[in-house]
Amino acid sequence: MSDQAEAQRQAAIPTDSATAVATSSSLDEEYVFRQVTDDDLGGMSLEDAIAGTIVEFDDGDIVKGVIVKVDKDEVLLDIGFKSEGVIPARELSIRHDVDPSEIVTVGEEIEALVLQKEDKEGRLILSKKRAQYERAWGTIERIKEQNGVVSGPVIEVVKGGLILDIGLRGFLPASLVELRRVRDLQPYVGRVLEAKIIELDKHRNNVVLSRRAWLEETQKEQREEFLDNLKPGERRRGVVSSVVNFGAFVDLGGMDGLVHVSELSWKHVDHPSMVVTVGDEVEVEVLEVDLDRERISLSLKATQQDPWQEFATNHRVGELVYGRVTKLVPFGSFVQVGDGIEGLVHISEMATHHVELPEQVVTPGEELWVKIIDLDLQRRRISLSIKQAAEGGVVAPEYQEAFGEHAYDEHGNYIGDYPAADFTPESEGQAAWAAEYAAAEAAREAAAAAEAGGAPDSEAVAAPVAEPGATEGVEE
């Protein structure tokens, strides 16, 4: 190659920073150069250009990123920083003891709050739940101002109520879950509930909810219509929804009504659970409807036959009935003669001789025959007599098959069999009382015979009616 040709070749080489590539394979041929890169930094240095690709943020900022890895203890989030951010498992959700894989997945884009830009190990520490918390507060505050409604799943049962996930932990007191207090809260876990916000305090991280307020608001028209159609005296079927110390609540299909403990049974009730349990289907009678207070008073016993009315219908004054002594008082003893029916044997009607104290004649639990000498249905009082029962009389219908006239001999002695299933032989107390009474009767007969001038016929002396055994247990 001549010197002139070499000079021309050198002159053709570009002097700027662009790179050129020869397209000719022959050194003797003229080179043609092609530009393959451009200077697009605009005068910026390479160091400044690299720094410009890194996200700038401070502690407390909310950043966006993509999940790149999910472990059992932590999650890695790429937010465009020089290294991935770490979200500890405890910072993923407001729920406790969660599996990270149940909360996030690889490739998912989420927001996180910067807890620490660089810890002692140089890691970027983030929190998904804190970012969610900050976003939720703004939303919840707006809802509270507008008197709106929040909704979320129940994630936990705590002392006194439930925890709802509404972007943060909202507390729903047990007394505000339903229109009535609920005792078993466990079935609510997992259910999505709607509620009103009744208290909000960001500094104390305190959000109190009320589902009852929401129910009252949404069901107001329905309740008013239900109450308007409910009339005292009508009978409705319902289901026992809860049992409390003072009675039982019955769901009538639209609202709950209260059956006070005094309206559960004609018998004395120590606690409502003795009569009904939650879930029982019952028929009740409406006693009162309070439209202003939206309260319904119900009665269970009004749908049942009054045992006093039944007893008065089936018995008459002068009949003999069998009973058990339930209680002794200074003026006599109470004897149960029917289911929930007690009568009084006055001390003057306990024996033919003078009695100072009732325990001289009877003891609690003792079973014996008594005669009905007065029956006051209106006042619910029955007067009974042991003394007159010993003189005999008509046995009440329910006892006639076992203790009718055929069961006694000509002297009044009981000769029938004791039905093993229903009765037991007389007690020692009854036998002692009968012997004492028989001796007194014999003495009177002897005195009468002496006055008449003749000796008494011992076989003619009427023996008292022996008291066969018990029928059934008696409540004191």
C-alpha positions in Angstrom: 0.0 0.0 0.0 1.4 3.4 -1.0 2.0 6.2 1.6 -0.8 8.2 0.0 -3.3 5.4 0.4 -2.4 4.9 4.0 -2.8 8.6 4.7 -6.3 8.5 3.2 -7.2 5.4 5.3 -6.1 7.1 8.6 -8.1 10.2 7.7 -11.2 8.2 7.3 -11.1 6.9 10.9 -13.7 8.8 13.0 -12.3 11.0 15.8 -15.4 11.1 18.0 -16.3 8.5 20.7 -18.5 6.4 18.3 -17.2 3.0 17.6 -16.9 1.8 14.0 -16.6 -1.6 12.5 -14.8 -2.4 9.1 -17.0 -4.1 6.6 -14.2 -5.1 4.2 -12.1 -8.1 4.8 -9.3 -6.9 2.6 -6.7 -4.5 3.9 -6.2 -3.1 0.5 -9.8 -2.1 0.0 -11.4 1.1 1.4 -13.1 0.6 4.8 -16.7 1.6 5.4 -17.6 2.2 9.1 -21.0 1.4 10.8 -22.1 3.1 14.1 -23.4 0.6 16.7 -23.9 2.6 19.9 -24.9 6.1 20.9 -24.0 8.3 23.8 -27.4 8.6 25.5 -26.2 9.7 29.0 -26.6 13.3 28.0 -23.4 14.4 29.6 -24.2 12.4 32.8 -21.4 10.4 34.3 -21.8 6.6 34.5 -21.8 6.7 38.4 -24.6 9.2 38.4 -26.5 7.1 35.9 -26.3 4.0 38.1 -27.3 5.9 41.2 -30.4 7.2 39.3 -31.8 3.6 38.9 -31.9 3.0 42.7 -35.2 3.9 44.6 -34.9 6.6 47.2 -36.9 6.3 50.4 -36.7 6.8 54.2 -37.9 4.9 57.3 -41.7 5.0 57.5 -42.2 5.4 53.7 -44.6 3.0 51.8 -43.0 1.4 48.8 -44.1 -1.0 46.1 -42.4 -4.2 45.1 -42.6 -7.7 43.6 -42.3 -10.9 45.7 -39.3 -12.8 44.6 -39.0 -15.4 47.3 -41.3 -16.9 50.0 -39.8 -18.8 53.0 -41.4 -20.1 56.1 -39.9 -17.3 58.2 -39.7 -14.4 55.8 -40.5 -13.0 52.4 -38.1 -11.2 50.0 -39.5 -8.2 48.1 -37.7 -6.5 45.2 -38.5 -2.7 45.4 -35.6 -1.7 43.0 -33.1 -1.1 45.8 -29.5 -2.4 45.7 -30.8 -5.4 47.6 -34.1 -7.1 48.2 -36.1 -6.1 51.2 -37.0 -8.6 53.9 -40.5 -8.9 55.3 -40.5 -11.1 58.5 -43.4 -13.5 58.8 -44.8 -11.6 61.8 -45.0 -8.4 59.6 -47.0 -10.0 56.8 -50.5 -10.0 58.4 -52.5 -8.8 61.4 -53.3 -12.4 62.0 -51.1 -14.4 64.4 -49.0 -17.4 63.5 -49.7 -17.4 59.7 -47.9 -19.3 57.0 -46.3 -16.8 54.6 -47.3 -18.9 51.6 -51.0 -18.4 52.6 -50.6 -14.6 52.5 -48.4 -13.9 49.4 -47.1 -15.6 46.3 -44.0 -15.2 44.1 -44.6 -12.5 41.4 -47.3 -10.7 43.4 -47.0 -6.9 43.6 -47.6 -5.5 47.1 -47.1 -2.5 49.2 -44.8 -2.5 52.3 -43.8 0.1 54.9 -40.0 0.6 55.5 -39.3 -0.3 59.1 -35.5 -0.1 58.9 -33.5 1.0 55.9 -30.5 -1.0 57.1 -30.3 -3.2 60.2 -27.1 -4.3 61.8 -26.8 -7.0 59.1 -27.3 -4.4 56.4 -30.7 -5.7 55.4 -33.7 -3.6 54.4 -36.6 -4.5 56.8 -40.2 -4.0 55.5 -43.7 -4.6 56.8 -46.7 -5.5 54.7 -49.2 -5.3 57.6 -48.0 -1.8 58.7 -48.5 -0.6 55.1 -52.0 -2.2 55.1 -52.6 -0.6 58.5 -51.7 2.9 57.4 -53.9 2.6 54.3 -56.8 1.2 56.3 -56.8 4.0 58.8 -57.4 6.6 56.2 -60.3 4.5 54.8 -61.8 3.8 58.2 -61.7 7.4 59.3 -63.6 8.4 56.1 -66.2 5.6 56.8 -66.6 6.7 60.4 -67.2 10.3 59.3 -69.9 9.2 56.8 -71.5 6.8 59.4 -70.8 3.9 57.0 -70.3 0.2 57.5 -67.1 -1.9 57.5 -66.9 -5.6 56.8 -64.3 -8.3 57.3 -63.8 -11.9 58.3 -63.7 -12.9 62.0 -60.1 -14.1 62.6 -60.0 -14.6 66.3 -62.0 -15.1 69.5 -60.6 -13.1 72.4 -61.7 -12.4 75.9 -64.9 -10.4 75.7 -65.5 -10.5 72.0 -64.2 -11.1 68.4 -61.4 -9.7 66.2 -62.3 -8.7 62.6 -59.8 -8.2 59.8 -60.9 -4.8 58.4 -57.4 -3.9 57.2 -56.4 -3.7 60.8 -57.7 -5.5 64.0 -61.2 -4.3 64.8 -62.7 -5.4 68.1 -66.3 -6.5 68.2 -67.6 -6.9 71.8 -69.7 -10.0 72.6 -72.6 -7.8 73.7 -72.7 -6.1 70.3 -72.4 -9.2 68.0 -76.2 -9.8 67.8 -79.4 -8.1 69.0 -79.0 -10.3 72.1 -75.9 -11.4 73.9 -74.2 -14.4 72.5 -72.4 -16.8 74.8 -70.6 -19.1 72.3 -68.6 -17.0 69.9 -66.5 -19.8 68.3 -69.0 -20.5 65.4 -68.4 -16.9 64.2 -64.7 -17.5 63.3 -64.3 -17.3 59.5 -67.6 -15.6 58.9 -67.6 -12.2 57.2 -69.5 -9.7 59.4 -70.7 -6.2 58.7 -70.5 -3.6 61.5 -70.7 0.1 62.4 -67.6 1.9 63.8 -68.5 3.2 67.3 -65.0 4.1 68.6 -61.8 5.1 66.8 -58.4 6.0 68.4 -55.4 5.8 66.2 -52.9 6.7 69.0 -54.1 3.8 71.0 -54.6 1.6 67.9 -58.2 1.1 69.1 -61.1 0.3 66.8 -64.4 -0.8 68.4 -67.2 -2.1 66.2 -70.9 -2.8 66.7 -72.8 -5.4 64.6 -75.9 -4.9 66.7 -76.1 -1.2 65.6 -75.9 -2.3 62.0 -78.6 -5.0 62.6 -80.9 -2.5 64.4 -80.5 -0.1 61.5 -81.1 -2.6 58.7 -83.9 -4.5 60.5 -85.8 -1.6 61.9 -88.6 -1.7 59.3 -88.9 -5.5 59.5 -89.1 -5.3 63.3 -91.8 -2.7 63.2 -93.9 -4.7 60.8 -93.3 -7.9 62.9 -94.4 -6.1 66.1 -97.5 -4.6 64.5 -98.7 -8.1 63.5 -98.0 -9.6 66.9 -101.0 -9.5 69.3 -101.2 -10.5 73.0 -103.0 -13.8 73.5 -101.9 -15.4 70.3 -99.7 -18.5 70.3 -96.5 -18.8 68.3 -93.9 -21.5 67.8 -90.3 -20.6 68.2 -86.8 -21.9 69.1 -85.0 -21.2 72.4 -82.1 -19.0 71.4 -80.5 -18.5 74.8 -81.0 -19.3 78.5 -80.2 -16.8 81.2 -80.7 -16.7 84.9 -83.9 -14.7 84.7 -85.5 -16.7 81.9 -85.2 -17.8 78.3 -85.2 -16.0 75.0 -87.3 -17.5 72.2 -86.7 -16.7 68.5 -90.1 -16.3 66.9 -88.8 -16.1 63.4 -88.4 -12.3 63.3 -87.5 -11.2 66.8 -86.7 -12.7 70.2 -89.1 -12.6 73.0 -88.4 -13.2 76.7 -90.1 -16.0 78.7 -89.5 -14.9 82.3 -88.6 -17.6 84.8 -92.0 -17.2 86.4 -93.7 -18.0 83.1 -91.7 -21.1 82.3 -93.7 -23.6 84.4 -96.5 -23.9 86.8 -94.0 -25.5 89.2 -91.3 -23.7 91.1 -88.2 -23.3 88.9 -84.8 -22.8 90.4 -83.1 -22.1 87.1 -84.5 -21.9 83.5 -82.2 -24.7 82.3 -84.3 -27.1 84.4 -87.1 -26.5 81.9 -85.6 -25.6 78.5 -82.3 -25.8 76.7 -80.9 -23.8 73.7 -82.4 -25.3 70.4 -85.6 -26.5 71.9 -88.7 -25.9 69.8 -91.5 -24.6 72.0 -95.0 -23.1 71.7 -95.5 -19.9 73.6 -98.2 -17.4 74.2 -97.7 -13.7 73.7 -98.3 -11.8 76.9 -97.3 -8.3 76.0 -95.8 -6.3 73.0 -94.0 -3.1 73.9 -93.7 -1.2 70.6 -91.7 1.7 72.0 -89.0 -0.5 73.6 -89.4 -3.3 71.0 -89.8 -6.0 73.6 -91.9 -9.1 73.6 -93.1 -10.9 76.8 -93.9 -14.5 76.3 -95.3 -17.4 78.5 -94.6 -21.1 78.2 -96.8 -22.2 81.1 -99.8 -20.5 79.5 -99.8 -23.1 76.8 -99.8 -25.9 79.4 -102.7 -27.1 81.5 -102.8 -25.5 84.9 -102.1 -28.3 87.4 -104.3 -26.6 90.0 -107.2 -26.4 87.6 -106.6 -30.1 86.6 -106.5 -31.1 90.3 -109.7 -29.1 91.1 -111.5 -30.7 88.2 -110.6 -34.3 89.2 -111.0 -34.0 92.9 -113.7 -33.1 95.4 -113.8 -32.1 99.1 -114.1 -35.2 101.2 -111.9 -37.4 99.0 -108.9 -39.3 100.2 -105.7 -38.7 98.4 -102.2 -40.0 98.9 -99.3 -37.7 99.5 -95.8 -37.0 100.9 -94.9 -34.6 103.7 -92.6 -32.0 102.2 -92.2 -29.4 105.0 -93.0 -28.9 108.7 -94.0 -25.5 110.0 -95.0 -24.5 113.6 -98.7 -24.6 112.6 -98.7 -27.9 110.7 -97.2 -29.6 107.7 -97.3 -29.3 103.9 -98.1 -32.4 101.9 -97.7 -32.8 98.2 -100.7 -34.5 96.7 -100.1 -33.9 93.0 -97.4 -32.7 90.5 -96.7 -29.2 91.8 -99.7 -29.3 94.2 -99.2 -28.9 97.9 -101.8 -28.7 100.6 -101.6 -27.8 104.3 -102.5 -30.1 107.2 -103.1 -27.8 110.1 -101.8 -28.9 113.4 -105.4 -29.3 114.6 -106.0 -31.8 111.8 -103.0 -34.0 112.5 -104.4 -36.4 115.1 -107.5 -36.9 117.4 -105.3 -36.1 120.4 -103.7 -32.8 121.2 -100.5 -32.2 119.2 -97.9 -29.7 120.4 -95.5 -30.0 117.4 -96.0 -31.5 113.9 -92.9 -33.7 114.2 -94.8 -35.6 117.0 -96.9 -37.0 114.2 -95.1 -36.8 110.9 -91.6 -36.4 109.4 -90.5 -34.9 106.1 -90.6 -37.5 103.3 -93.2 -39.6 105.0 -96.0 -40.8 102.8 -99.6 -41.0 104.0 -103.3 -40.7 103.3 -105.0 -37.3 103.8 -108.5 -36.1 103.3 -109.4 -32.9 101.3 -111.4 -30.7 103.6 -111.2 -27.5 101.6 -110.2 -26.6 98.0 -109.8 -22.9 97.0 -108.8 -22.8 93.3 -108.8 -19.0 93.1 -106.3 -18.7 96.0 -104.6 -21.9 95.1 -105.0 -23.4 98.6 -105.9 -26.9 99.7 -106.6 -27.8 103.3 -106.0 -31.4 104.2 -106.6 -33.6 107.3 -104.7 -36.6 108.6 -107.2 -37.1 111.4 -110.2 -37.3 109.1 -108.4 -39.5 106.7 -108.1 -42.1 109.4 -111.9 -42.1 109.7 -112.2 -43.4 106.1 -113.9 -42.0 103.1 -114.1 -42.1 99.4 -110.7 -42.8 97.7 -109.9 -40.4 94.9 -110.5 -41.8 91.4 -106.8 -42.3 90.6 -106.4 -44.6 93.6 -109.6 -46.5 93.4 -108.3 -49.4 91.3 -105.6 -50.1 93.8 -107.3 -48.9 97.0 -111.1 -49.1 96.4 -113.5 -50.6 98.8 -112.6 -54.1 97.6 -109.1 -53.6 99.0 -110.3 -53.3 102.7 -111.9 -55.9 105.0 -115.1 -55.3 106.9 -113.1 -53.7 109.7 -111.4 -51.2 107.4 -108.1 -52.9 107.3 -106.2 -52.7 104.0 -105.9 -56.2 102.5 -104.9 -55.3 98.9 -101.6 -55.9 97.3 -99.0 -53.1 97.1 -98.1 -52.5 93.5 -94.4 -52.8 93.5 -93.8 -50.2 90.8 -95.9 -47.5 92.4 -96.1 -48.1 96.1 -94.1 -49.4 99.1 -95.3 -50.6 102.5 -95.9 -48.1 105.2 -92.9 -46.4 107.0 -92.0 -47.0 110.6 -93.3 -43.5 111.4 -96.7 -44.3 109.9 -96.9 -47.6 111.7 -96.1 -45.9 115.0 -98.7 -43.2 114.4 -101.3 -45.8 113.4 -100.6 -47.8 116.6 -100.9 -44.7 118.7 -104.2 -43.8 117.1 -105.5 -47.4 117.4 -104.7 -47.4 121.1 -106.5 -44.1 121.6 -109.5 -45.4 119.7 -109.6 -48.6 121.7 -109.5 -46.6 125.0 -112.5 -44.5 123.8 -114.4 -47.7 122.8 -113.7 -49.2 126.2 -114.8 -46.1 128.1 -118.0 -46.0 126.0 -118.7 -49.7 126.7 -118.2 -49.3 130.4 -120.7 -46.4 130.5 -123.2 -48.6 128.6 -122.6 -51.5 131.1 -120.9 -53.9 128.8 -117.4 -54.9 127.7 -116.1 -53.7 124.3 -115.8 -56.3 121.5 -112.2 -56.0 120.5 -112.8 -57.4 117.1 -115.5 -54.8 116.4 -113.1 -51.9 117.0 -112.5 -50.3 113.6 -108.8 -50.3 112.7 -107.5 -47.2 111.0 -106.8 -47.2 107.3 -103.2 -48.4 106.9 -101.1 -46.1 104.8 -99.7 -48.0 101.7 -96.3 -46.8 100.4 -95.1 -43.9 98.2 -96.2 -43.0 94.8 -93.5 -40.7 93.4 -90.8 -38.2 94.6 -91.7 -34.9 95.9 -89.8 -31.6 95.4 -89.4 -29.5 98.4 
